[in-house]
Amino acid sequence: MNTTDQVAPPGLALPLQNAIASAAIVILATGSYLLAPHTQKALSRLYGPPEIVFYGYEFLTAAAAIYIVALIPYFLVGREQHVSKSLRFFRAAATWSKAPIEFFKRGIDPSDRVAVLSTLLKSFFGPMMVMSLMTFCIGAWANGLAILQVGLDGLSLLQLFDRFGYWFLLQLILFVDVFFFTVGYLVESRRLGNEIRSVDPTLVGWGAALLCYPPFNLVTGKLLGSAVSDFPQFDNPDVHLALNFALLVLMGIYASASVALGLKASNLTHRGIISRGPYSIVRHPAYTCKNMAWWIGSTPLAITAFHQSLVAGLMTVGSVIAWTSLYALRALTEEDHLRKVDGEYAAYAAKVRYRFIPGVY
């Protein structure tokens, strides 16, 4: 029996408690996201075609309501009578609130720790991923429709690529990436083989991950700089097309890593090791490709900075190196966590020797 579960006698009481606890977590997570200062701009924006226009907060609220409704049959129809991680979270919180000092002296049960950390993780990333998924979907749809409507009518191939083609491909790639992570955060089941076995319990691991996401990346950007363009511009048309196409290819490989992870996609968790697709070549293909894409995106800014002064140029390059180092730290903390859970990752690392670059490191 999995140590993260507590088994109860058959009946409706426990499934109802699981459903209510999970619904409460969704409401709390959605409410926190709706009230967060850094989300207000995206939530107050209008999305969708002219026929179906909606605000971001309307979409997130509707998505949360649909998810809560889906949780009811998920728990009530399920045959297994296990305490959900959401219910474990509330039970652990209640125990802590009654006697916090004794709680910390005694230490938290390993199964409860996984439940608490999993719940916090999903509460943070769930609403963010849902909003990102919608944004990328709308972006890809709008640019794809523009390509069909405009075509080459009055536009050169380069102009069509710059205005709509690049953005359509990038938004589509990001949609695929975020889709798998969104499903990974919202759906967890042993039947699907994506049950969370462990969550990184270290502050370094959580810090390295959260510093890459809002609102924390706002602070990171101020400290490390953000010398990267989403769509780098190059004077030479051939260089411009070649490098931006290379950037899209790298981002495509980045998204293929998420596809390979499938329902196991999520940060800071151990749900079983994946060795297919790009993970059969290097252990961190997503980080490698994303950082290489960033280096391409920073090239025009670095050139401009060096034209201004040597110090400005070095600071621009230093900013990208700092972000790359942060992602390298994420990779190292992830490996440290996975190695401590069981021997599965060690066996995988022995098979796939290189972390980032095949044949190099």
Buried (B, 14 or more C-beta within 10 A) or exposed (E): EEEBBBEBEEEEEBBEBBBBBBBBBBEEBBEEBBEBEEBEEBBEEEBBEEEEEEBBBEBBBEBBBEBBEEBBEBBEEEEEBBBBBBBBBBBBBEBBEEEEEEBEEEEBBEBBBBBBBBBBBBBBBBBBBBBBBBBBBBBBBBBBEBBEEBEEEEBEEEEBBBBBBBBBBBBBBBBBBBBBBBBBBBEBEEEEEBBBBBBBBEEBBBBBBBBBBBEBBEEBBEEBBBBBBEEBEBEEEEEBBEBBEEBBBBBBBBBBBBBBBBBBBBBBBBBBBBEEBBBBBBBBBBBBBBBBBBBBBBBBBBEEBBEEEEEBBBBBBEBBBBBBEBBBBBBBBBBBBBBEBBEBBEEBBEEBEBBBEEEEE
